[in-house]
Amino acid sequence: MDMTNKNTNIEVVLEKYGISSLEEAKSICLENGIDVEKIVKGIQPICFDNAVKAYELGVAIAIKTGTKKASEVALCLGEGLQAYCVKGSVADERQIGLGHGRLGSMLLNEENKSFCFLAGHESFAAAEGAIGIVTSAYKVR
């Protein structure tokens, strides 16, 4: 199995959803007409390869579970992101991946009529991701 970081929960998540490898996760996406790499790099061209793989895992989870509602797919994406958080890290302890999924889910929830972001992070990459989420949510609505 192609493991980019053995200190993550990737294997646990793959097994939980009956996905044999990250390569299979990518294949599941492509077989369903979803080029995750193109989408992710379209939002954040300088992203790490692991970002693409984390989102591929999240999309594969959504497909494998039959999840179709956008707000629920966002939660699957968060699970893929969380799988890539290094065990014991601040991101792992604070469940940052799952938090990103919940944020996306809230933005895509039809019951929410408005939302905003407050800039409080020094990361340009985080800002790009937030803008990508808002743009996608706007298109869905």
C-alpha positions as CSV (number, residue, x, y, z in Angstrom):
1,M,0.0,0.0,0.0
2,D,1.3,3.5,-0.9
3,M,1.5,5.1,2.5
4,T,2.6,8.7,2.6
5,N,2.6,9.0,6.3
6,K,2.6,5.9,8.5
7,N,1.6,8.0,11.6
8,T,-1.9,8.6,10.3
9,N,-5.2,6.8,10.4
10,I,-5.3,6.2,6.6
11,E,-5.2,2.4,6.9
12,V,-8.0,2.4,9.5
13,V,-10.3,4.5,7.3
14,L,-9.5,2.5,4.2
15,E,-10.4,-0.7,6.0
16,K,-13.5,0.8,7.6
17,Y,-15.0,1.5,4.1
18,G,-13.7,-1.6,2.4
19,I,-11.2,0.3,0.2
20,S,-8.0,-1.7,-0.4
21,S,-5.7,1.2,-1.1
22,L,-5.3,4.8,-1.9
23,E,-5.0,3.8,-5.6
24,E,-8.4,2.1,-5.4
25,A,-9.8,5.3,-3.8
26,K,-8.5,7.3,-6.8
27,S,-9.9,4.7,-9.2
28,I,-13.3,4.8,-7.5
29,C,-13.4,8.6,-8.1
30,L,-12.3,8.5,-11.7
31,E,-14.7,5.6,-12.5
32,N,-17.5,7.9,-11.3
33,G,-16.3,10.8,-13.4
34,I,-14.7,12.8,-10.6
35,D,-11.2,14.1,-11.2
36,V,-10.4,15.1,-7.6
37,E,-6.8,16.2,-8.5
38,K,-8.2,18.7,-11.1
39,I,-10.7,20.1,-8.7
40,V,-8.3,20.5,-5.8
41,K,-5.5,21.9,-7.8
42,G,-8.1,24.2,-9.5
43,I,-8.8,25.7,-6.1
44,Q,-5.3,25.5,-4.7
45,P,-2.6,25.0,-7.4
46,I,0.2,24.8,-4.8
47,C,-1.4,22.2,-2.6
48,F,0.5,19.2,-1.3
49,D,0.0,15.8,-3.0
50,N,-1.4,14.6,0.3
51,A,-4.3,17.1,0.0
52,V,-5.3,15.5,-3.3
53,K,-5.1,12.0,-1.8
54,A,-7.1,13.0,1.3
55,Y,-9.9,14.4,-0.8
56,E,-9.8,11.4,-3.1
57,L,-10.3,9.3,0.0
58,G,-13.2,11.4,1.2
59,V,-14.9,11.3,-2.2
60,A,-14.4,7.5,-2.4
61,I,-16.0,7.2,1.0
62,A,-19.0,9.2,-0.2
63,I,-19.3,7.1,-3.3
64,K,-18.9,3.8,-1.4
65,T,-21.6,4.8,1.2
66,G,-24.0,6.1,-1.5
67,T,-23.9,9.6,0.0
68,K,-25.4,12.1,-2.4
69,K,-26.5,15.1,-0.4
70,A,-23.8,17.9,-0.6
71,S,-23.9,18.7,3.1
72,E,-23.3,15.0,3.9
73,V,-20.6,14.5,1.2
74,A,-18.7,17.3,3.0
75,L,-18.7,15.2,6.1
76,C,-17.1,12.3,4.1
77,L,-14.5,14.7,2.8
78,G,-13.7,15.7,6.4
79,E,-13.2,12.1,7.3
80,G,-10.7,11.7,4.4
81,L,-8.9,14.8,5.6
82,Q,-8.8,13.6,9.2
83,A,-7.3,10.3,8.1
84,Y,-4.2,12.3,7.0
85,C,-3.7,14.1,10.3
86,V,-0.5,12.9,12.0
87,K,-1.4,10.9,15.2
88,G,-0.8,13.0,18.3
89,S,-0.5,16.3,16.4
90,V,-2.5,19.4,17.2
91,A,-4.5,18.8,14.0
92,D,-5.3,15.2,15.1
93,E,-6.2,16.2,18.7
94,R,-8.4,19.1,17.5
95,Q,-9.9,16.9,14.7
96,I,-9.1,19.6,12.1
97,G,-10.1,17.4,9.2
98,L,-13.5,16.6,10.7
99,G,-13.9,20.3,11.5
100,H,-13.3,21.2,7.9
101,G,-15.9,18.7,6.9
102,R,-18.4,20.1,9.4
103,L,-17.7,23.6,8.1
104,G,-18.4,22.6,4.5
105,S,-21.5,20.7,5.7
106,M,-22.8,23.8,7.4
107,L,-22.2,26.0,4.3
108,L,-23.9,23.5,2.1
109,N,-26.9,23.0,4.4
110,E,-30.0,24.3,2.6
111,E,-31.3,25.6,6.0
112,N,-28.5,28.1,6.4
113,K,-29.3,31.3,4.5
114,S,-26.0,33.2,5.0
115,F,-22.5,32.7,6.3
116,C,-19.2,34.5,6.6
117,F,-15.6,33.8,7.5
118,L,-13.5,35.7,9.9
119,A,-9.8,35.8,9.0
120,G,-7.7,34.7,11.9
121,H,-5.2,32.4,10.3
122,E,-1.8,33.4,8.9
123,S,-2.0,30.7,6.2
124,F,-2.6,31.9,2.6
125,A,-3.4,28.2,1.8
126,A,-6.2,28.2,4.4
127,A,-7.7,31.3,2.9
128,E,-7.6,29.8,-0.5
129,G,-9.4,26.7,0.8
130,A,-12.0,28.8,2.5
131,I,-12.6,30.8,-0.7
132,G,-12.9,27.5,-2.6
133,I,-15.5,26.2,-0.1
134,V,-17.5,29.4,-0.4
135,T,-17.4,29.4,-4.2
136,S,-18.5,25.8,-4.3
137,A,-21.2,26.4,-1.8
138,Y,-22.5,29.4,-3.8
139,K,-22.5,27.3,-7.0
140,V,-24.5,24.5,-5.3
141,R,-27.1,27.0,-4.0
